[in-house]
Amino acid sequence: MTRDDQRLERFLCIAAACVPAALYVIYVWHYSFNLPFGDDWTKMPLVVAALRNHIDFGQVWDQHTEARLVVPNLVFVIVGRPIRFNIQVIVLVGASSLIASYFVLLRLARDYVARPPGWLLILVLGVVWFSLVDTGNSLWAFQLAWYLVIFFLMAMLYFLLAWPYRRRVGLALATLAAVCGSFSMVQGFLLWPVGVLCIAWSFERTRVLALGVWIGAAAVTAGTYFFHYELGKGCTEGTHCSLDAPLRDPVHYGKFFAALVGYVVPKVGPFGRDAAGLHQVIGLLLLAGAAIVVVQSLREWRSRDRPPLVLAIVLFALLFDLTLMITRGGGRVVLAAQSRFTMPNIMLVAAFVLFAWAHPPRWTGEGDRTRRDYVQIAAAAALGLFVLLLAVFTTRTGIEEGRSWHRIQVTEARVLVNGRDIPRPTSHCYLTTFVTNGSRRSRSALIPVLRNVAAARRRKLYVFQKDRLETYRKLGPPEVPFVCQLPSATNIIPQARG
């Protein structure tokens, strides 16, 4: 290869890596909105304390549903304070962590495929990794926690599998990454079993000592995490998120798990998110592919020709889905269609791409091909077609849901800014429909939300900034939704509106 060819290849690789990331940033910035959504409002006590130049570490440590969001809370305060907690910028922080995770994945992929990844592999991985199917993560500031878990996972894998310096230093840094992941979201604890796999695979002389240190650090982290921990706090009505619930109803939870995996492609032609049966079939096919990848990867254990990167990602993705099944699988199967639940399955597809690239089928003469060669060629073609359909369908769905997300946020802004202009008999219904999205219907449940809104109004944050306030006042409140015209919707809310 001539020097000009090398330069062209290098340029194509850089372009293949940067273009999907840049398009993803444009998408996030265009459709995100500077207004808290859902659980974002629970950050208001931190916001108020930070605006007073104070960090309340008790609030940073407090349990939110089933998780302690220590690291996301600190990032939220440190990044948010200079920008007056602009939600769009915080959403971009989550996007930046996903981009950083992608570039770490590319570095790990070089070792896994045993050669520098070409521009085509980089592009395909970028198309999958930055899939627009997970709108509920990419446009929601609260989901920064899950993006941080993914970032710390990739950092941990790098320190355990590709760290070029002393193993002890790499183990220490990987332990720090696992601790930070654990205090980002409860799924961060999945880094510890993935780390056990990596240490058992990659460490030789110091394997026993490293495993002892790793398990000890995991025990200390868990002991600290569960100090004064409230079990069941993350369970919502109808979820029945007990550990033995899947054992009592394995058929229902099995359907939920299969659909959860299959919703990585949310809409297939005329079939939308309500087509649970179709997505269960897709999920079963992906799970069959995961089983094949796991078996084939375990066969490489003895030779250890390549690091267990794909095996680690598949293990993490399936465990992630398992936690979602336990905590959210008690409801209807169609609830698995929530876009934020697609994150681990995007990683699963990325792992399939890496595995296929590292194990290409033999393109020998037709007469020399065996039945296994034909199976591998068919599997590679099926994966390529699936990735192509994934890119087409998820891009269209992501744009549609991004527009819907932005429209919902604008409507919420109009309700909050023009609250006093809304007829009092329907004001309760407006708030439950547009602000809490039906998650808080009772009078008592609305009071904390209204207090947080009042605090944002007093400090002129978000849409209560002067120029934006005037914009939404001119637009006025939205039209009365049909549900608020029903007689049962004319409830009177408490006077805590502010």
Stockholm file with secondary structure:
# STOCKHOLM 1.0

chainA/1-498         MTRDDQRLERFLCIAAACVPAALYVIYVWHYSFNLPFGDDWTKMPLVVAALRNHIDFGQVWDQHTEARLVVPNLVFVIVGRPIRFNIQVIVLVGASSLIASYFVLLRLARDYVARPPGWLLILVLGVVWFSLVDTGNSLWAFQLAWYLVIFFLMAMLYFLLAWPYRRRVGLALATLAAVCGSFSMVQGFLLWPVGVLCIAWSFERTRVLALGVWIGAAAVTAGTYFFHYELGKGCTEGTHCSLDAPLRDPVHYGKFFAALVGYVVPKVGPFGRDAAGLHQVIGLLLLAGAAIVVVQSLREWRSRDRPPLVLAIVLFALLFDLTLMITRGGGRVVLAAQSRFTMPNIMLVAAFVLFAWAHPPRWTGEGDRTRRDYVQIAAAAALGLFVLLLAVFTTRTGIEEGRSWHRIQVTEARVLVNGRDIPRPTSHCYLTTFVTNGSRRSRSALIPVLRNVAAARRRKLYVFQKDRLETYRKLGPPEVPFVCQLPSATNIIPQARG
#=GR chainA/1-498 SS CCHHHHHHHHHHHHHHHHHHHHHHHHHHHHHCCSSCCGGGGGGHHHHHHHHTTCCCHHHHHSEETTEECHHHHHHHHHHHGGGTTCHHHHHHHHHHHHHHHHHHHHHHHHHHTTSCCCHHHHHHHHHHHTCTTCHHHHTCGGGHHHHHHHHHHHHHHHHHHTCCSCHHHHHHHHHHHHHHHHTTCGGGGGHHHHHHHHHHHHCCTTHHHHHHHHHHHHHHHHHHHTTTCCTTTTCCTTTCCCTTHHHHSHHHHHHHHHHHHHTTSCCBTTBCTTCHHHHHHHHHHHHHHHHHHHHHHHHTTTTCCSCSHHHHHHHHHHHHHHHHHHHHTTSCGGGGGCGGGGHHHHHHHHHHHHHHHHSCCCCCCGGGCCHHHHHHHHHHHHHHHHHHHHHHHHHHHHHHHHHHHHHHHHHHHHHHHTGGGSCHHHHHHHIIIIISTTSCCSHHHHHHHHHHHHHHHHTTCGGGSHHHHHHHHHHCSCCCCGGGGSGGGCCCCCSTTC
#=GC SS_cons         CCHHHHHHHHHHHHHHHHHHHHHHHHHHHHHCCSSCCGGGGGGHHHHHHHHTTCCCHHHHHSEETTEECHHHHHHHHHHHGGGTTCHHHHHHHHHHHHHHHHHHHHHHHHHHTTSCCCHHHHHHHHHHHTCTTCHHHHTCGGGHHHHHHHHHHHHHHHHHHTCCSCHHHHHHHHHHHHHHHHTTCGGGGGHHHHHHHHHHHHCCTTHHHHHHHHHHHHHHHHHHHTTTCCTTTTCCTTTCCCTTHHHHSHHHHHHHHHHHHHTTSCCBTTBCTTCHHHHHHHHHHHHHHHHHHHHHHHHTTTTCCSCSHHHHHHHHHHHHHHHHHHHHTTSCGGGGGCGGGGHHHHHHHHHHHHHHHHSCCCCCCGGGCCHHHHHHHHHHHHHHHHHHHHHHHHHHHHHHHHHHHHHHHHHHHHHHHTGGGSCHHHHHHHIIIIISTTSCCSHHHHHHHHHHHHHHHHTTCGGGSHHHHHHHHHHCSCCCCGGGGSGGGCCCCCSTTC
//
